Amino acid sequence: MHDEDLFQALRNEVRSGLDMSAAVGNRELMQYIEESAWRRKELAAFTAADKRRLIRRVFDSFRGLDVLQPLVDNPTITEIMINSHQEVFIEQEGEVKRLDVQFESRSRLEDIIQSVVGSVNRVVNESSPIVDARLGDGSRVNIVLPPIALKGPTMTIRKFPESPMTMDQLVGRGALTPETADLLRVLVKGKYNIFISGGTGSGKTTFLNALSQFIPPDERVITIEDSAELNIATVPNLVSLETRNANTEGRGEISIRDLIRSSLRMRPNRIIVGEVRGSEALDMLQAMNTGHDGSLSTGHSNSTKDMISRLETMVLSGADLPVPVVRQQISSAIDIFVHLSRLRDRSRRVTEISEVTGIHEGEVRIHSLYRFVEHGEREGKVLGSLEPCGNRLTNISKLQMAGITEWSLQEVEDIETTG
């Protein structure tokens, strides 16, 4: 009997032997599975480790995420992509590959999906077929149901490390240089408003987490997200807010715009918006412009200039404002753009750090402080680093207001000059 057949047989035996509709505890379920497994002659040739894996898989099929549970538990897997109940892909160490696993049926996958969304008080069904949620370990989940998803129920799980990656670790991985990390540390301490841009999978959330570790611990920080992903461990006075979808009657929705407006009445020193995608961009910019310096946010784009254009579009989608007014809002709100890219070798790098210097001829003007320069390739790895562009930080007033000493200002100049 093949392993898959044995799993199905053992699972069916447990299902028929226990009343799963009754309140069966985890310990009782595990004991029953173990007793059922030991009675099967087919397991005689199994090693102890193989037996434990089989028993755990049967248990997970009732209590966990079924075939996904070992993938969720594997720390080397960063993304799990379920295209249908018969098609599962993962990203592991930067490589995407299909696995030889599948759910026993489409209805079983649907049960798992309902269990996930129900655990965070969200709803997904045919009338509301798209939802973002999260697992108990903080992993981000996106779900799309038929008729939108043509192959069947689709679920994508983005996993995050148990402890957030530090800036030193990102430097160690070559994502940025020690000098640029020092510059960003000074800028965060000096309460510069920083916007992180980049494509899908470029590491924006990871970088935002690392950047937030430079926030002084005596400040009050409000985080606002569609589904909570940030893991800020260095700020004791922290409030984490999460949006809520409308109920089945179309009521009760709480959007990012609602949360930003509410956060302004919570006496924050800084506001962190995990990601802006639409009209909430205006509320974020206005918060940055009304005394909440040091705020942070992220957005999808292919470049810094593209991010500025996208911010304009987001603001205009929810407000009838003249374009020059929108550009003035962006210019006065955001001080620094940090752009991330995922290179062809699958490495994630900071590829540009830019300062917003004002409006010039009707356009938001930026100049690059650092830009990634490629030096070739070796054994499939892209060689290169962030190099200074010869431009100095022009806005030093925030550093002075934050009490940064003249020695520190000179240090910033030295960083920019020497790289």
C-alpha positions as CSV (number, residue, x, y, z in Angstrom):
1,M,0.0,0.0,0.0
2,H,1.4,3.4,-1.0
3,D,1.9,6.1,1.6
4,E,-1.0,8.2,0.3
5,D,-3.3,5.2,0.3
6,L,-2.2,4.3,3.8
7,F,-2.9,7.9,5.0
8,Q,-6.4,7.9,3.4
9,A,-7.2,4.5,5.0
10,L,-6.0,5.5,8.4
11,R,-7.8,8.8,8.2
12,N,-11.1,7.1,7.1
13,E,-10.7,4.6,10.0
14,V,-10.3,7.4,12.5
15,R,-13.2,9.4,11.0
16,S,-15.5,6.4,11.2
17,G,-14.3,5.3,14.7
18,L,-14.7,8.7,16.4
19,D,-17.7,11.0,16.4
20,M,-15.9,14.1,15.0
21,S,-19.0,16.1,15.5
22,A,-18.7,15.7,19.3
23,A,-16.2,17.6,21.5
24,V,-13.2,15.4,20.9
25,G,-10.1,16.9,22.6
26,N,-6.7,17.0,20.9
27,R,-5.2,14.5,23.3
28,E,-8.0,12.0,22.8
29,L,-7.8,12.4,19.0
30,M,-4.0,11.9,19.0
31,Q,-4.3,8.8,21.2
32,Y,-7.0,7.3,19.0
33,I,-4.9,7.9,15.8
34,E,-1.8,6.3,17.5
35,E,-3.8,3.2,18.6
36,S,-5.3,2.9,15.1
37,A,-1.8,3.2,13.5
38,W,-0.1,0.6,15.7
39,R,-2.8,-1.9,14.7
40,R,-2.0,-1.7,11.0
41,K,0.4,-4.3,9.7
42,E,1.5,-2.0,6.9
43,L,3.4,0.2,9.4
44,A,5.7,-2.6,10.4
45,A,8.3,-1.6,7.8
46,F,8.1,2.1,8.7
47,T,10.8,3.8,10.7
48,A,9.8,5.5,14.0
49,A,10.2,8.9,12.3
50,D,8.0,7.8,9.3
51,K,5.3,6.6,11.7
52,R,5.4,9.9,13.6
53,R,5.1,11.9,10.4
54,L,2.1,9.8,9.3
55,I,0.4,10.1,12.6
56,R,1.0,13.8,12.7
57,R,-0.4,14.2,9.1
58,V,-3.6,12.4,10.1
59,F,-3.9,14.6,13.2
60,D,-3.3,17.8,11.1
61,S,-6.0,16.7,8.6
62,F,-8.5,17.0,11.5
63,R,-7.1,19.8,13.6
64,G,-4.5,21.6,11.6
65,L,-4.2,22.8,8.0
66,D,-4.1,19.3,6.6
67,V,-1.4,18.9,3.9
68,L,-0.4,22.5,4.5
69,Q,0.6,22.1,8.1
70,P,4.1,20.7,7.5
71,L,4.7,23.5,5.0
72,V,3.6,26.2,7.5
73,D,5.8,24.6,10.2
74,N,8.8,24.5,7.9
75,P,10.8,27.8,8.5
76,T,12.7,27.5,5.2
77,I,9.4,27.9,3.2
78,T,8.5,31.6,2.7
79,E,5.4,31.3,0.5
80,I,2.7,28.7,-0.1
81,M,0.6,29.0,-3.2
82,I,-2.5,26.8,-3.5
83,N,-3.9,27.2,-7.1
84,S,-6.6,24.5,-6.5
85,H,-7.1,21.5,-4.2
86,Q,-4.8,19.5,-6.6
87,E,-2.1,22.1,-7.2
88,V,0.3,23.4,-4.5
89,F,3.5,25.4,-5.1
90,I,6.0,26.8,-2.5
91,E,8.8,29.3,-2.5
92,Q,11.8,27.9,-0.6
93,E,15.2,29.8,-0.5
94,G,14.1,31.9,-3.4
95,E,13.1,29.1,-5.7
96,V,9.5,28.4,-6.6
97,K,8.5,24.7,-7.2
98,R,5.5,22.5,-7.3
99,L,4.9,19.9,-4.6
100,D,3.6,16.4,-5.0
101,V,0.8,17.0,-2.4
102,Q,-2.9,17.8,-2.8
103,F,-6.0,18.0,-0.7
104,E,-8.3,15.0,-0.7
105,S,-11.1,17.1,-2.3
106,R,-12.2,20.6,-3.2
107,S,-14.6,20.6,-0.2
108,R,-11.7,19.8,2.1
109,L,-9.8,22.9,0.9
110,E,-12.9,24.9,1.3
111,D,-13.2,23.7,4.9
112,I,-9.6,24.8,5.6
113,I,-10.3,28.2,4.1
114,Q,-13.4,28.7,6.2
115,S,-11.5,27.7,9.3
116,V,-8.8,30.3,8.6
117,V,-11.1,33.2,7.9
118,G,-13.4,32.3,10.8
119,S,-10.5,32.4,13.3
120,V,-10.0,36.1,12.5
121,N,-13.7,37.0,12.2
122,R,-13.6,37.4,8.5
123,V,-16.1,36.2,5.9
124,V,-15.5,34.7,2.4
125,N,-18.2,33.3,0.2
126,E,-19.5,33.5,-3.4
127,S,-20.9,37.0,-2.8
128,S,-17.7,38.2,-1.2
129,P,-15.1,35.9,-2.8
130,I,-11.8,37.8,-2.0
131,V,-10.4,38.2,1.5
132,D,-7.1,38.9,3.3
133,A,-6.6,37.2,6.7
134,R,-3.8,35.8,8.7
135,L,-2.8,32.6,10.5
136,G,-2.1,32.3,14.2
137,D,1.6,32.6,13.6
138,G,1.2,35.9,11.8
139,S,1.5,34.6,8.3
140,R,-0.5,36.6,5.7
141,V,-3.2,34.8,3.8
142,N,-5.0,35.9,0.6
143,I,-8.0,33.9,-0.5
144,V,-10.0,34.0,-3.8
145,L,-13.0,31.7,-4.4
146,P,-14.9,30.7,-7.5
147,P,-16.4,32.1,-9.6
148,I,-13.5,34.6,-9.5
149,A,-10.9,31.8,-9.3
150,L,-11.5,29.6,-12.3
151,K,-9.6,26.5,-11.1
152,G,-11.3,26.4,-7.7
153,P,-10.5,27.9,-4.3
154,T,-7.2,29.6,-4.3
155,M,-5.1,30.5,-1.2
156,T,-1.7,32.2,-0.9
157,I,0.2,32.2,2.4
158,R,3.1,34.6,2.9
159,K,5.1,33.5,5.9
160,F,7.2,35.7,8.2
161,P,10.0,34.7,10.6
162,E,9.1,34.3,14.2
163,S,11.4,37.1,15.2
164,P,11.7,40.1,12.9
165,M,14.8,40.5,10.9
166,T,17.1,43.2,12.2
167,M,18.9,45.9,10.1
168,D,22.2,44.2,11.0
169,Q,20.9,41.0,9.5
170,L,19.8,42.8,6.3
171,V,23.3,44.3,6.1
172,G,24.8,40.9,6.5
173,R,22.7,39.6,3.6
174,G,23.9,42.5,1.4
175,A,20.5,44.2,1.2
176,L,22.2,47.5,2.0
177,T,25.6,48.7,3.3
178,P,26.5,49.5,6.9
179,E,26.9,53.2,6.0
180,T,23.3,53.5,4.5
181,A,21.9,51.6,7.5
182,D,23.6,54.1,9.8
183,L,22.1,57.0,7.7
184,L,18.6,55.5,8.0
185,R,19.0,55.0,11.8
186,V,19.8,58.7,12.1
187,L,16.9,59.7,9.8
188,V,14.4,57.5,11.8
189,K,15.7,59.0,15.1
190,G,15.4,62.5,13.5
191,K,11.7,61.8,12.7
192,Y,11.9,61.9,8.9
193,N,8.8,60.6,7.2
194,I,10.0,57.6,5.2
195,F,8.2,55.8,2.4
196,I,9.3,52.3,1.3
197,S,8.5,51.3,-2.2
198,G,9.1,48.2,-4.2
199,G,7.6,45.4,-6.2
200,T,5.8,42.3,-5.0
201,G,8.1,40.1,-2.9
202,S,10.8,42.7,-2.7
203,G,10.8,42.7,1.1
204,K,8.9,45.9,2.0
205,T,7.3,44.5,5.2
206,T,10.6,42.9,6.3
207,F,12.4,46.2,5.8
208,L,9.7,48.2,7.5
209,N,10.0,46.0,10.5
210,A,13.8,46.4,10.6
211,L,13.5,50.2,10.2
212,S,11.0,50.4,13.0
213,Q,13.6,49.0,15.4
214,F,15.3,52.4,15.3
215,I,12.3,54.2,16.8
216,P,13.1,55.4,20.3
217,P,11.4,53.2,22.9
218,D,9.8,56.1,24.8
219,E,7.5,57.0,21.8
220,R,3.8,55.9,21.2
221,V,3.4,54.2,17.9
222,I,0.1,53.2,16.1
223,T,0.3,50.6,13.3
224,I,-2.5,50.3,10.8
225,E,-2.8,47.3,8.4
226,D,-5.2,45.4,6.3
227,S,-4.0,42.2,8.0
228,A,-1.6,42.5,10.8
229,E,1.9,41.5,9.7
230,L,4.2,43.9,11.5
231,N,6.2,42.7,14.4
232,I,7.5,45.7,16.3
233,A,9.2,44.4,19.4
234,T,11.3,47.4,20.5
235,V,8.4,49.9,21.2
236,P,6.5,49.2,24.5
237,N,3.8,51.8,23.9
238,L,2.4,50.2,20.7
239,V,-1.2,50.0,19.4
240,S,-1.8,47.7,16.5
241,L,-5.0,48.3,14.4
242,E,-6.4,46.1,11.7
243,T,-9.2,46.7,9.1
244,R,-12.4,44.8,9.1
245,N,-14.5,43.6,6.1
246,A,-18.2,44.3,5.9
247,N,-20.5,41.5,7.2
248,T,-22.9,39.6,5.1
249,E,-25.4,42.5,5.2
250,G,-22.7,44.9,3.9
251,R,-22.3,46.6,7.2
252,G,-19.5,47.0,9.8
253,E,-16.6,47.7,7.4
254,I,-13.7,49.5,9.0
255,S,-11.2,50.7,6.4
256,I,-7.6,52.0,6.6
257,R,-9.0,55.5,6.2
258,D,-11.2,55.0,9.2
259,L,-8.3,53.7,11.2
260,I,-5.9,56.6,10.2
261,R,-8.5,59.1,11.3
262,S,-9.2,57.3,14.5
263,S,-5.4,57.0,15.3
264,L,-5.1,60.8,15.2
265,R,-7.2,60.9,18.4
266,M,-4.9,58.4,20.1
267,R,-2.0,60.7,20.7
268,P,0.5,58.9,18.5
269,N,4.1,60.1,18.1
270,R,4.3,58.1,14.9
271,I,1.9,56.3,12.6
272,I,2.9,53.3,10.6
273,V,0.6,52.3,7.7
274,G,1.6,48.9,6.6
275,E,0.7,49.5,2.9
276,V,-1.3,52.2,1.1
277,R,-3.2,51.0,-2.0
278,G,-6.0,53.6,-2.5
279,S,-7.7,56.7,-1.3
280,E,-6.3,56.3,2.2
281,A,-3.0,57.7,0.8
282,L,-4.5,61.2,1.3
283,D,-5.2,60.5,5.0
284,M,-1.7,59.2,5.4
285,L,-0.2,62.3,3.8
286,Q,-2.3,64.6,5.9
287,A,-1.3,62.8,9.1
288,M,2.4,63.2,8.1
289,N,1.7,66.9,7.5
290,T,-0.1,67.5,10.8
291,G,2.6,66.9,13.4
292,H,3.1,63.1,13.1
293,D,6.7,63.2,11.9
294,G,8.7,60.0,11.8
295,S,5.8,58.1,10.2
296,L,6.5,55.2,7.9
297,S,4.6,53.4,5.1
298,T,5.0,51.2,2.1
299,G,3.6,50.9,-1.4
300,H,3.9,48.9,-4.6
301,S,5.9,50.4,-7.5
302,N,8.7,49.8,-10.0
303,S,10.7,52.9,-9.0
304,T,10.7,55.9,-6.8
305,K,9.3,58.1,-9.6
306,D,6.6,55.5,-10.3
307,M,5.7,55.5,-6.6
308,I,5.1,59.3,-6.7
309,S,2.8,58.9,-9.7
310,R,1.0,56.1,-8.0
311,L,0.5,58.2,-4.8
312,E,-1.0,60.9,-7.0
313,T,-3.4,58.5,-8.5
314,M,-4.4,57.0,-5.1
315,V,-5.1,60.4,-3.7
316,L,-7.1,61.5,-6.7
317,S,-9.2,58.3,-6.5
318,G,-10.8,59.5,-3.3
319,A,-10.6,63.3,-3.5
320,D,-11.5,65.9,-6.1
321,L,-8.3,67.9,-5.7
322,P,-6.2,69.8,-8.3
323,V,-3.0,67.9,-9.2
324,P,-0.7,70.7,-8.0
325,V,-2.3,70.5,-4.6
326,V,-1.8,66.7,-4.5
327,R,1.9,67.1,-5.4
328,Q,2.4,69.7,-2.8
329,Q,0.9,67.3,-0.2
330,I,3.3,64.6,-1.3
331,S,6.3,67.0,-1.3
332,S,5.6,68.4,2.2
333,A,4.7,65.0,3.8
334,I,7.3,62.6,2.6
335,D,11.0,63.3,3.3
336,I,12.7,60.1,2.2
337,F,11.9,57.3,-0.3
338,V,13.6,53.9,0.0
339,H,13.2,51.7,-3.0
340,L,13.6,47.9,-2.8
341,S,14.0,45.5,-5.7
342,R,14.2,41.7,-6.1
343,L,17.1,41.1,-8.5
344,R,17.4,38.3,-11.1
345,D,19.4,36.2,-8.6
346,R,16.3,36.4,-6.3
347,S,18.2,38.6,-3.8
348,R,16.3,41.5,-2.2
349,R,18.3,44.8,-2.2
350,V,17.8,48.4,-1.4
351,T,18.4,49.9,-4.9
352,E,17.8,53.6,-4.2
353,I,17.5,56.1,-1.3
354,S,16.2,59.5,-2.3
355,E,15.3,62.8,-0.6
356,V,12.2,64.8,-1.6
357,T,13.5,68.4,-2.1
358,G,10.3,70.2,-3.0
359,I,8.3,71.1,-6.2
360,H,10.1,72.1,-9.4
361,E,8.2,73.1,-12.5
362,G,5.1,71.6,-11.1
363,E,6.6,68.2,-10.4
364,V,7.7,66.6,-7.1
365,R,11.5,66.9,-7.1
366,I,13.7,64.2,-5.7
367,H,17.5,63.7,-5.7
368,S,19.2,60.4,-5.1
369,L,21.4,60.0,-2.1
370,Y,22.4,56.4,-2.9
371,R,21.8,54.2,-5.8
372,F,22.6,50.5,-6.4
373,V,25.4,50.0,-8.9
374,E,25.9,46.5,-10.4
375,H,29.5,45.3,-10.8
376,G,28.8,42.1,-12.7
377,E,27.9,38.5,-11.7
378,R,29.7,35.6,-10.1
379,E,28.3,32.1,-9.8
380,G,24.8,33.3,-10.5
381,K,25.0,36.0,-7.8
382,V,24.6,39.7,-8.8
383,L,27.6,41.7,-7.5
384,G,27.1,45.4,-6.5
385,S,26.3,47.7,-3.7
386,L,24.6,51.0,-2.8
387,E,26.9,53.9,-3.8
388,P,26.7,57.6,-3.0
389,C,25.4,59.8,-5.8
390,G,27.2,62.9,-4.7
391,N,24.0,64.6,-3.3
392,R,23.9,65.7,0.3
393,L,20.9,65.7,2.5
394,T,19.4,69.2,2.1
395,N,16.8,69.1,4.9
396,I,18.6,69.0,8.2
397,S,16.1,70.9,10.2
398,K,14.5,67.8,11.6
399,L,17.8,66.5,12.8
400,Q,18.4,69.8,14.7
401,M,14.8,69.7,16.2
402,A,15.5,66.1,17.3
403,G,18.5,67.2,19.2
404,I,21.0,65.6,16.9
405,T,24.4,67.1,17.7
406,E,26.7,68.9,15.3
407,W,29.0,65.9,15.5
408,S,26.2,63.7,14.3
409,L,25.4,66.1,11.5
410,Q,29.0,65.9,10.4
411,E,28.8,62.2,10.6
412,V,25.8,62.2,8.3
413,E,27.7,64.3,5.8
414,D,30.7,61.9,6.1
415,I,28.4,58.9,5.4
416,E,27.0,60.5,2.3
417,T,30.3,61.7,1.0
418,T,32.3,58.5,1.6
419,G,29.7,55.8,1.5
